[in-house]
Amino acid sequence: MRLPLFIANRYLLAKKSHNLINIITWISIVGISVASFALIVVLSAFNGLERVIGEMNNRLTPDLQISAVKGKTFDLTAFPLGQLKDIEGVAHAIPTLTDDALFRSDDKQHIGQVKGVGLDYEQVERLGEVMFNGTSLKLTDGIHSFAIPGSGVAWRLGINPYSPYATLRVYVPKRGDASQMSLESSFNSGVLNVQSTFSTEQEVDEKLVLVPFDWLSGLLEYHDKASAVELFLAPKADLGKVKKAVKSLVGADFQVKDQREQMATLYKIMRSEKWAVYIILTFILILATFNVVGSLTMLMIEKRKDTEILRALGANNSLIHRIFLNEGLLISVAGGLIGLLLGIVVVLLQQKFGFVKFGTGGNYVVDAYPVWLKGKDVLLIFATLLVVGCTSAWLTVRRATRQSDSSTR
């Protein structure tokens, strides 16, 4: 053990002549522990929330989405749909058509989005997980076509999917010169039966309705057109490799987005909130280090005789500075490690057993508060502790040294 660190360690553990210094030192350690504990718990809570929302959206969001760089739709007859299905790792390649629409059921109406999907949608296994209350993902029975509204849309329109008479009328703008159309002739409309609903995320549930692709294509008068092609990959497929192959196949006229890119706005908002909280809690950590400054200043005053003895034995100013720098760093690291270890234990227990519940009586997606411990967050917090501890100790020692030098002149 290096001499400065050895002496600093003795100063930290040894009983001081003034009990107040011991009290301030322990207050410093406790304050830093609380701040680091809060950092790891709060960041893990944001990670858990991001993971839950991501899992909810990922069930309905395709692994890859192909859309035109320019324009709302593209021509399917010139699109290499068959070649996409031949790429290794692609399980389903499904054309989709999305547009704004007005939904109506009896005397209630609601504005949202209608999405036409190919019948292969029924074969995507994970999409069955978003179906509400055990209903099945069924777009047609061979004779009739069905609409599958989000649970929020169904609630607003008063649709009961278990009723044999549940229907949904869809209104979409008619193509052509809008200036020459009357209000009555400006929309195409069609009626579909409703036998099921889906539930994934509130914003999606309250605006989206799934319908058969061919039915919506006829209603919109978009023959052989698609808004996007959605790719669902095989379980062990290499996403990066498949994405590269798809980009090479479709060319520069199309953009290929993975799940995170499709939900870029959502993830950016959540990431911004997480880092905003990190900055706020880091400020609290900085405030907690003020106690370290006080403890270190009082310790330097108490140990003046020791430093004079060390100088008489040949120690230079650099050695003395490093002793107290190590002392301040030890206080910060001790408090930080205690808080981090406690926080990690609490997060892992919550992650495993879910002790902290949301409560009873609510319709929650998960029963317990979601948390997810990330190693990079632990490293970030520890690095923050080192930076804050080193900076506060360096500034304290530097200031005390200047005052000591000025008083001796």
C-alpha positions as CSV (number, residue, x, y, z in Angstrom):
1,M,0.0,0.0,0.0
2,R,1.4,3.4,-1.0
3,L,2.3,5.7,1.9
4,P,-0.2,8.5,1.3
5,L,-3.1,5.9,1.0
6,F,-1.9,4.1,4.1
7,I,-1.8,7.2,6.2
8,A,-5.2,8.4,4.8
9,N,-6.7,5.0,5.7
10,R,-5.4,5.4,9.3
11,Y,-6.9,8.9,9.5
12,L,-10.2,7.6,8.3
13,L,-10.4,4.7,10.8
14,A,-8.7,6.1,13.8
15,K,-10.6,8.0,16.4
16,K,-10.1,11.8,16.2
17,S,-9.4,14.0,19.2
18,H,-12.5,16.0,18.4
19,N,-15.6,13.9,18.3
20,L,-17.3,16.4,15.9
21,I,-14.9,15.4,13.1
22,N,-16.0,11.7,13.5
23,I,-19.7,12.8,13.4
24,I,-19.2,15.0,10.3
25,T,-17.2,12.2,8.6
26,W,-20.0,9.7,9.2
27,I,-22.6,12.2,8.0
28,S,-20.6,12.6,4.8
29,I,-20.5,8.8,4.3
30,V,-24.2,8.5,4.9
31,G,-25.1,11.4,2.7
32,I,-23.1,10.1,-0.3
33,S,-24.6,6.6,0.4
34,V,-28.1,7.9,0.2
35,A,-27.3,9.8,-3.1
36,S,-25.7,6.8,-4.8
37,F,-28.5,4.5,-3.5
38,A,-31.1,6.9,-5.1
39,L,-29.1,7.1,-8.3
40,I,-28.9,3.3,-8.9
41,V,-32.6,2.7,-7.8
42,V,-34.0,5.5,-9.9
43,L,-32.0,4.7,-13.0
44,S,-32.9,1.0,-12.7
45,A,-36.6,2.0,-12.4
46,F,-36.3,4.0,-15.7
47,N,-34.6,1.0,-17.3
48,G,-37.5,-1.2,-16.1
49,L,-40.1,1.1,-17.4
50,E,-38.3,1.4,-20.8
51,R,-38.1,-2.4,-21.0
52,V,-41.8,-2.9,-20.2
53,I,-42.9,-0.3,-22.7
54,G,-40.5,-1.8,-25.3
55,E,-41.9,-5.3,-24.8
56,M,-45.4,-4.1,-25.1
57,N,-44.8,-2.2,-28.3
58,N,-42.4,-4.9,-29.7
59,R,-45.2,-7.4,-29.9
60,L,-47.1,-5.4,-32.5
61,T,-44.0,-3.6,-34.0
62,P,-42.3,-5.6,-36.8
63,D,-38.6,-6.5,-36.5
64,L,-38.0,-4.5,-39.7
65,Q,-40.2,-2.0,-41.5
66,I,-39.6,-1.0,-45.1
67,S,-41.1,2.3,-46.4
68,A,-40.5,4.6,-49.3
69,V,-38.1,7.5,-48.8
70,K,-40.4,9.7,-50.9
71,G,-44.2,9.6,-51.0
72,K,-46.9,8.0,-48.9
73,T,-47.2,4.8,-50.8
74,F,-45.2,2.7,-53.3
75,D,-46.1,0.3,-56.1
76,L,-46.2,-3.4,-54.9
77,T,-46.0,-4.8,-58.5
78,A,-42.4,-3.4,-58.8
79,F,-41.4,-4.3,-55.3
80,P,-39.3,-7.5,-54.6
81,L,-41.7,-8.9,-52.1
82,G,-41.0,-12.5,-53.1
83,Q,-37.2,-12.0,-52.9
84,L,-37.6,-10.6,-49.3
85,K,-39.3,-13.8,-48.2
86,D,-36.3,-15.8,-49.6
87,I,-33.8,-13.9,-47.3
88,E,-32.5,-16.2,-44.6
89,G,-34.0,-15.3,-41.2
90,V,-37.2,-13.7,-42.6
91,A,-40.3,-15.6,-41.4
92,H,-43.0,-13.2,-42.8
93,A,-43.0,-10.3,-45.2
94,I,-46.4,-8.6,-45.0
95,P,-47.5,-5.5,-47.0
96,T,-49.4,-2.9,-44.9
97,L,-51.5,0.1,-45.8
98,T,-52.1,2.8,-43.2
99,D,-54.2,6.0,-43.3
100,D,-56.3,8.3,-41.1
101,A,-59.9,7.3,-40.7
102,L,-63.2,8.1,-38.9
103,F,-64.7,5.1,-37.0
104,R,-68.3,4.8,-36.2
105,S,-70.4,2.4,-34.2
106,D,-74.1,3.1,-33.6
107,D,-74.2,6.7,-32.5
108,K,-70.6,7.0,-31.4
109,Q,-67.6,8.0,-33.5
110,H,-63.9,8.3,-33.1
111,I,-60.9,9.5,-35.2
112,G,-57.9,7.3,-35.5
113,Q,-55.8,5.2,-37.9
114,V,-56.8,2.2,-39.9
115,K,-54.1,-0.3,-40.9
116,G,-54.6,-2.9,-43.6
117,V,-52.5,-6.0,-43.1
118,G,-52.0,-9.1,-45.1
119,L,-53.5,-12.4,-44.0
120,D,-50.1,-13.6,-43.0
121,Y,-50.6,-11.4,-39.9
122,E,-52.6,-14.3,-38.4
123,Q,-49.6,-16.6,-38.7
124,V,-47.2,-14.3,-36.7
125,E,-47.1,-16.1,-33.3
126,R,-46.2,-13.1,-31.1
127,L,-49.1,-11.0,-32.4
128,G,-51.4,-13.4,-30.7
129,E,-50.0,-12.2,-27.3
130,V,-51.6,-8.7,-27.8
131,M,-55.1,-10.0,-28.2
132,F,-57.4,-8.8,-25.4
133,N,-59.2,-11.1,-23.1
134,G,-58.4,-14.3,-24.9
135,T,-59.8,-13.2,-28.3
136,S,-58.1,-14.5,-31.4
137,L,-56.4,-12.6,-34.2
138,K,-58.8,-13.3,-37.0
139,L,-59.1,-11.0,-40.1
140,T,-61.4,-13.3,-42.2
141,D,-63.3,-16.6,-42.0
142,G,-63.1,-17.0,-45.8
143,I,-66.5,-15.3,-46.3
144,H,-66.6,-12.3,-44.0
145,S,-63.8,-9.8,-43.2
146,F,-63.3,-8.6,-39.7
147,A,-61.9,-5.4,-38.0
148,I,-59.7,-5.7,-34.9
149,P,-59.8,-2.4,-33.0
150,G,-57.5,-1.5,-30.2
151,S,-59.1,-1.8,-26.7
152,G,-59.2,2.0,-26.4
153,V,-61.0,2.4,-29.7
154,A,-63.5,-0.3,-28.7
155,W,-64.2,1.3,-25.4
156,R,-64.8,4.7,-26.9
157,L,-67.2,3.3,-29.5
158,G,-68.9,1.0,-27.0
159,I,-68.0,-2.1,-29.0
160,N,-68.5,-5.5,-27.4
161,P,-66.5,-8.0,-29.4
162,Y,-68.4,-10.9,-27.8
163,S,-71.7,-9.7,-29.3
164,P,-72.6,-11.3,-32.7
165,Y,-73.9,-8.0,-33.9
166,A,-70.8,-5.8,-33.1
167,T,-69.9,-3.9,-36.2
168,L,-67.5,-1.0,-37.1
169,R,-68.0,1.4,-40.0
170,V,-64.8,3.0,-41.4
171,Y,-64.8,6.3,-43.3
172,V,-61.7,7.3,-45.3
173,P,-61.2,10.3,-47.6
174,K,-62.0,9.7,-51.3
175,R,-59.3,10.2,-53.8
176,G,-59.7,13.0,-56.3
177,D,-60.1,16.8,-56.4
178,A,-61.5,17.7,-53.0
179,S,-62.7,21.1,-54.2
180,Q,-65.3,19.4,-56.5
181,M,-66.7,17.1,-53.9
182,S,-69.6,17.6,-51.6
183,L,-69.4,16.6,-47.9
184,E,-71.6,13.6,-48.6
185,S,-69.4,12.3,-51.5
186,S,-66.0,13.1,-49.9
187,F,-65.6,9.8,-48.1
188,N,-65.6,6.1,-48.9
189,S,-67.0,3.9,-46.2
190,G,-67.4,0.3,-45.4
191,V,-68.6,-1.9,-42.5
192,L,-66.8,-4.8,-40.9
193,N,-67.8,-7.2,-38.1
194,V,-65.8,-7.1,-34.9
195,Q,-65.0,-10.3,-33.1
196,S,-61.8,-9.4,-31.2
197,T,-59.7,-6.5,-29.9
198,F,-56.0,-6.0,-29.1
199,S,-54.2,-4.3,-26.3
200,T,-50.5,-3.2,-26.4
201,E,-49.9,0.4,-25.4
202,Q,-52.5,3.1,-24.5
203,E,-51.6,5.5,-27.3
204,V,-51.8,2.8,-29.9
205,D,-54.9,1.2,-28.4
206,E,-56.8,4.4,-28.6
207,K,-56.2,5.1,-32.3
208,L,-55.5,2.0,-34.3
209,V,-57.8,-0.5,-36.0
210,L,-56.5,-3.5,-38.0
211,V,-58.4,-4.6,-41.1
212,P,-57.6,-6.9,-44.1
213,F,-55.2,-5.4,-46.6
214,D,-57.3,-6.1,-49.7
215,W,-60.4,-4.7,-48.1
216,L,-58.7,-1.4,-47.2
217,S,-56.9,-1.2,-50.5
218,G,-60.3,-1.2,-52.3
219,L,-61.8,1.3,-49.8
220,L,-58.9,3.7,-50.3
221,E,-58.7,3.1,-54.1
222,Y,-55.0,2.2,-53.7
223,H,-54.8,-0.8,-56.0
224,D,-51.4,-2.5,-55.8
225,K,-50.1,0.1,-53.4
226,A,-48.7,-0.2,-49.9
227,S,-47.5,2.1,-47.2
228,A,-44.9,-0.3,-45.9
229,V,-43.7,-3.9,-45.8
230,E,-43.3,-5.3,-42.4
231,L,-40.8,-8.1,-41.7
232,F,-41.1,-10.5,-38.9
233,L,-37.9,-12.6,-38.3
234,A,-37.3,-16.2,-37.2
235,P,-36.5,-16.6,-33.5
236,K,-32.7,-17.0,-34.0
237,A,-32.2,-14.7,-36.9
238,D,-29.4,-12.2,-37.0
239,L,-31.2,-8.8,-37.1
240,G,-28.1,-6.9,-38.3
241,K,-27.3,-9.4,-41.0
242,V,-30.9,-9.5,-42.2
243,K,-31.2,-5.7,-42.2
244,K,-28.1,-5.3,-44.3
245,A,-29.4,-7.9,-46.8
246,V,-32.8,-6.1,-47.0
247,K,-31.2,-2.7,-47.6
248,S,-29.0,-4.1,-50.3
249,L,-32.1,-5.7,-52.0
250,V,-34.6,-2.8,-51.8
251,G,-32.0,0.0,-52.7
252,A,-31.7,3.6,-51.8
253,D,-35.4,4.5,-52.6
254,F,-36.5,2.7,-49.5
255,Q,-35.7,3.1,-45.8
256,V,-35.4,0.1,-43.5
257,K,-36.0,0.6,-39.8
258,D,-35.6,-1.7,-36.8
259,Q,-37.9,-1.6,-33.8
260,R,-35.9,1.1,-31.9
261,E,-35.8,3.3,-35.0
262,Q,-39.6,2.9,-35.6
263,M,-40.2,4.1,-32.0
264,A,-37.3,6.6,-32.0
265,T,-39.4,9.4,-30.5
266,L,-40.6,7.3,-27.5
267,Y,-37.1,6.1,-26.7
268,K,-35.6,9.6,-27.0
269,I,-38.2,11.0,-24.6
270,M,-37.6,8.2,-22.1
271,R,-33.8,8.6,-22.4
272,S,-34.1,12.4,-21.9
273,E,-36.1,11.9,-18.8
274,K,-33.6,9.4,-17.4
275,W,-30.6,11.7,-18.0
276,A,-32.5,14.7,-16.6
277,V,-33.1,12.7,-13.4
278,Y,-29.4,11.6,-13.4
279,I,-28.3,15.2,-13.5
280,I,-30.6,16.2,-10.7
281,L,-29.5,13.4,-8.5
282,T,-25.8,14.2,-9.3
283,F,-26.4,17.7,-8.0
284,I,-27.7,16.2,-4.8
285,L,-24.6,14.1,-4.7
286,I,-22.5,17.2,-5.1
287,L,-24.4,18.8,-2.2
288,A,-23.6,15.7,-0.1
289,T,-19.9,16.2,-0.8
290,F,-20.0,19.5,1.0
291,N,-19.9,17.5,4.2
292,V,-16.7,15.9,2.9
293,V,-15.3,19.3,2.4
294,G,-16.1,20.2,6.0
295,S,-14.8,17.0,7.4
296,L,-11.6,17.2,5.4
297,T,-11.0,20.8,6.3
298,M,-11.3,20.1,10.0
299,L,-9.1,17.0,9.7
300,M,-6.4,19.1,8.1
301,I,-6.5,21.6,10.9
302,E,-6.4,18.8,13.5
303,K,-3.4,17.1,11.8
304,R,-1.2,20.1,11.5
305,K,1.3,18.7,14.1
306,D,1.4,15.4,12.1
307,T,2.1,17.2,8.9
308,E,4.9,19.1,10.5
309,I,6.4,15.9,11.8
310,L,6.2,14.4,8.3
311,R,7.9,17.4,6.8
312,A,10.7,17.1,9.4
313,L,11.1,13.5,8.3
314,G,11.5,14.6,4.7
315,A,8.0,14.6,3.3
316,N,7.4,17.2,0.7
317,N,4.2,19.2,0.0
318,S,3.2,16.8,-2.7
319,L,3.1,13.9,-0.3
320,I,1.0,15.9,2.2
321,H,-1.4,16.9,-0.5
322,R,-1.9,13.3,-1.6
323,I,-2.6,12.1,1.9
324,F,-5.6,14.4,2.3
325,L,-6.6,13.9,-1.3
326,N,-6.8,10.1,-0.6
327,E,-8.6,10.9,2.6
328,G,-11.4,12.8,0.8
329,L,-11.5,10.1,-1.9
330,L,-11.8,7.3,0.7
331,I,-14.8,9.0,2.3
332,S,-16.5,9.4,-1.1
333,V,-15.7,5.9,-2.2
334,A,-16.8,4.3,1.1
335,G,-20.1,6.1,1.0
336,G,-20.6,5.4,-2.7
337,L,-19.9,1.7,-2.4
338,I,-22.2,1.3,0.6
339,G,-25.0,3.1,-1.3
340,L,-24.3,1.2,-4.5
341,L,-24.2,-2.2,-2.8
342,L,-27.5,-1.5,-1.0
343,G,-29.1,-0.2,-4.1
344,I,-28.0,-3.2,-6.2
345,V,-29.4,-5.6,-3.5
346,V,-32.7,-3.7,-3.4
347,V,-33.0,-3.6,-7.2
348,L,-32.2,-7.3,-7.6
349,L,-34.7,-8.3,-4.9
350,Q,-37.4,-6.2,-6.6
351,Q,-36.4,-7.6,-10.0
352,K,-36.6,-11.1,-8.7
353,F,-39.5,-11.0,-6.2
354,G,-41.4,-7.8,-6.9
355,F,-41.9,-6.7,-3.3
356,V,-43.1,-3.2,-4.2
357,K,-46.5,-3.6,-5.8
358,F,-48.6,-1.0,-7.7
359,G,-51.5,-1.8,-5.4
360,T,-54.9,-3.5,-5.7
361,G,-57.9,-2.6,-7.8
362,G,-56.0,-1.2,-10.8
363,N,-55.7,-2.6,-14.3
364,Y,-51.9,-2.6,-14.5
365,V,-49.7,-4.2,-17.2
366,V,-47.4,-5.5,-14.5
367,D,-48.1,-6.2,-10.8
368,A,-44.9,-4.8,-9.4
369,Y,-42.8,-1.7,-10.1
370,P,-40.5,-2.7,-13.0
371,V,-36.7,-2.4,-12.5
372,W,-33.8,-3.5,-14.5
373,L,-30.2,-3.3,-13.3
374,K,-27.6,-2.4,-16.0
375,G,-23.9,-2.8,-15.4
376,K,-23.1,0.4,-17.4
377,D,-25.3,2.4,-14.9
378,V,-23.3,1.0,-12.0
379,L,-20.0,1.9,-13.7
380,L,-21.4,5.4,-14.6
381,I,-22.5,6.1,-11.0
382,F,-19.1,4.8,-9.6
383,A,-17.2,7.0,-12.1
384,T,-19.4,10.0,-11.1
385,L,-18.6,9.3,-7.4
386,L,-14.8,9.3,-8.2
387,V,-15.0,12.5,-10.2
388,V,-17.1,14.4,-7.6
389,G,-15.0,13.0,-4.7
390,C,-11.6,13.8,-6.4
391,T,-12.8,17.3,-7.4
392,S,-14.1,18.2,-4.0
393,A,-11.0,16.8,-2.2
394,W,-8.6,18.5,-4.6
395,L,-10.4,21.9,-4.3
396,T,-10.4,21.6,-0.5
397,V,-6.7,20.7,-0.2
398,R,-5.7,23.3,-2.7
399,R,-7.6,26.0,-0.8
400,A,-6.3,24.9,2.6
401,T,-2.8,24.9,1.3
402,R,-3.0,28.4,-0.1
403,Q,-4.4,29.7,3.2
404,S,-1.6,27.9,5.1
405,D,1.1,29.3,2.8
406,S,-0.3,32.9,3.1
407,S,-0.4,32.6,6.9
408,T,3.2,31.5,7.1
409,R,4.5,34.5,5.1
